[in-house]
Amino acid sequence: MPKNTEAFEVPSLAEVDPEYARLDAQFHDLNSQKAATDREFAVLREELAGTRGPVLSDSVAALVGEAPSSLTGKRQRAAELSKLSSDLATAIDLVGKRLRERRDLAKRPLIAAVREEYASRAAAAATALEAALEPLRAIEELQRDFDANDIAGSFEWPQSNISHFAVQFIEGNVRKGIA
């Protein structure tokens, strides 16, 4: 096993692709704005829930000699928040779509950044599996003999065909030129 196995850390997509990082930050910022907007809108809806009927605008109230209603401002603010929440949802959908599209491009430098480490670890795993392959095959042969004599249930056996996995892993990495 390579000595630096513990020290290696896979970078995030944002670390290898500045545009992905920008879109990701924008996506999270928009979601934060929407959450704050929705909280404020919910409070205003709660306050306005018990009020019904027409409310005079500030200018009409001044013309008829009445005090302006605080509900007018709250209703206007609620309308603004409703529109803002809708606009934020649309922006979040748009940036989310762009983020998903960018993810495919951002994966390329990430894959390049981790390829050597993966190759090193895969080679170490393939070497270890090759060493274990013969004993694994021997125990599986023994298991088949025990099955034939109906005594296999008296022993612990792996739940999967480990030697088949080992062969596939070794051959797959050798074919890909990783091992």
N, C-alpha and C positions, 0 to 999 in steps of 0.2 A: 504494500500500500504506500502511496506517495507520502512523504513526510508532511507536506502542507495541506493534507486532507482537512484537518480541523480549521485551518485558517481561511480557506477559500469560502467566499460568500457570493452567491449569485446576485449580480446587480439587478435593480428593478428596471422596468422599461423606462421609467422617468430618468434614471441615471444615465442611460445610454442614448436617449433620444430627447433633445431639448424641446422639440415641437410636441411630443407626447406629454412631456412634463408640463408644458404650458397649458395644453388642453385639459389635462387632469386637474391642474390647479383651478382652472376656470370652471370646470364641471363641479368641483367641490365648493367653490365660492358661490356659484349660482344656487346650488342646493342649500347652502347656509342662508343665503338671502331669502330663498323661498320659504324655508322653515320659519325664519323670523317674521316674514310677511304674513304667513298663515297663522302664526300665533297672535300677532296684533289684530288681524282680521277676525279671528275667533273671539277675542275679547270685545271688540266693537260690536260684533253680531249679538253677543250676549247682552251687552248694554242696551242695544237697540231692540231687542226681542220684545220687550214689554211696551214699546211705544208704537202707536198706530196713528193714522190720520195725517193730514197735510201739515207740513212744517213750513213756516214762512222763511224765505231767504232773508239774509241780512238787509238787503236793499229794500225789499217789500216791507219788512218789519219797520224800517226807518221811515218809510213813506206813510205808514198808518199809525205811527207813533207808538209802536210796541218795542219791547226789548228783543234783541235778536235771540233766537233759540240756539242753545248749544247742540241740539240734535242736528241742525242743519250741517254744521261742520263735521259732526260724527258720521252722518250719512254720506257726505261728500268724501270723507276720508275712507269710509268703507267701500265706496264705489272705486276709488283710486286703488285701494289695496286689492280688490277683486280683479281689476284690470292688470295690476302689476303681477299678481299671482299667476294669472293666465299667461302673461308674457314670459314670466320666468319659467313656467312649465314648458312653453314652446322653445325657449332658449336652451333649457336643460336637454330636451329631446334632440335638438340640433347639435349641441356640443357632444352629447353622448354618442350620436351617430358618427360624428367626426372622430371622436376618441376611438370608437370601435374600428373605424377604417384605418386610423393611424397605427393602431396596435399591430396590424399585419406588417406595416413597414418597420415599426420599432423592433419587432421580433428579430429581424435580420441581424442588426449589430449585436443584439443580446446573444443570439445563437453563436455568432462569431466570437464573442467575448468568453463564452463558457465551453466552447468546443474542445479546446486543449485539455481543460480540467476533466471533462467528461471522458475524453479518450484515455487519459491517464487512469482514471478510476475504473473504466470499463476493462481496460487491459489487465489491471490488478484483479478484478473480479473474474475475468475469463481465466487467468492463470490459476486462481484459487479453485474455480469450478473444474478446470481440467484435472487438477490434482485430486479432487473429490469424486470425479466422475466414475472411475473404476470401482471404488468401494460402494458407491450408490447403485451402480448396475448390479454388483454382487448381492447387495441386500434386497434389491427388487427381484432378482432371480430366486433368492431364498424365499421371499414372500410368495412368489408364484408356486413354489414347491409346497409351502405351508398351506396355501389355498387349496391345492390339489389334494392334500391330505386332511383338510378341514381342521387345521390347528392354528390358522393365522390369527383368529380372534384371541388367542392367548398371549399375543405380543403387541407392542406398540408399533404402529406403522405411520409414516407420513400420510397426510390426507391427499396429497397430490403426487404426481409423478415428477419427482425432483430431477431425476436424470434427464427426462425429456426437456424440462425447463433449462437445465444446464447446457444441453446440446444446442437448443435453440438460441440461447444467449451467446454462446461461444461462436456458433456458426454465423449468427446475425452480425456480431461485431467484427468477425474476421472478413465477412463479405463486404461490410461497409468500410473496411480498412481502418477501423478504430482500434482494434486489439493489436 
